[in-house]
Amino acid sequence: MTHANEPLTALDTLPKAIETDPGIPDELRNNVYTSKVAAVVNWARKNSFFQYPFVTACCGMEFMSAAASHYDIARFGAEVPRFTPRQADVLFVVGTVTHKNAPILKRVYDQMCDPKWVVAFGVCASTGGFYDNYATVPGIDHIVPVDVYIPGCPPRPEQVMDAILYLQEKVQRQAANLR
Amino acid sequence: MSQQVLDQIVKRFSDSVLSTHAHRGDETVVLHRNALVAVVQFLRDDPQMAFNFCVDITAVDLSAMPDYVGPRFEVVYHFHSLSHKHRIRLKVPLEEADLELDSLSHLYGGANWFEREVWDMFGVRFRNSPDHRRILLYEEFVGHPLRKDYPQRGYQPLIDMPTLPRPDEELPPLASEDL
């Protein structure tokens, strides 16, 4: 994965065979793109994340700040929250997850349709944070697979946007599972 | 501030008061458990006392205190009078072998949730409680985690978490030591 300082744009990731292929007639040049299905599907997916915010704790405040108009994650196509996991493809786990609500998180994740991704928002979701005790799950990756971890207590909005960019890169590079 | 409350309790319930102390305006009465309901009834109903607010009920496990001999647990009550603006603290020592105490739920409706928390965390039983379930932890939880002999990482997961560290695993070194 390249660093987020050098983000991939949509066109960068689409193959440019059309520009170099001498067999393409002139009238098609600049009018037709050829690509791989995976590249196009992933390009569409990564620019239209539908998030499910699983908000359990104080990080929720920072999540609201990052998601609202001031920081405007609509720029990344990730602004629409769905309040049923069946309509979402990114699970944002925002806050501390205890053993008491671990089964709920697992169930929410299981209800999401493929393809789906998980973001651990904040240090508690990532590792349990400073709640090193009997009640807290030391990181949600003991329950569900995590794609991007955002450290911080709470994370700054810049980190959230960075995470969305990382996730976009990850989605662009994965195999398109067309089921 | 509530020295006269303390004096009144000592005067009326001298047989049941084990000791008293006051530190910078925090007056405390250590009571025998058999007198608890009578004392609290007096504190609530006497017009000079008028303690209409049960601020908090909690407990202390003293077993880890150095050089301490005496009953292992103390149940601690805080009361406040909104009209007289005075406060009082009651402490009731309890032996580990006989962790039972009268409920105050019939005097203060809110006492029930505090008592459920004390039961949940310390395992103190409250006689005549209208509802004696755990309040924070789940039904399946075994033991009472704020007792000093409960392991810090005594996880009791509700779902299968094969990667969860065992309670006896060594704590990772603190990051600050590396700096």
Interface residues (C-beta under 8 A of the other chain):
Chain A: H99 K100 A102 P103 K106 D132 N133 Y134 A135 V137 P138 D141 H142 I143
Chain B: L136 L137 Y138 P145 Y150 P151 Q152 R153 G154 Y155 Q156 P157 L158 I159 M161 T163 L164 P165 L171
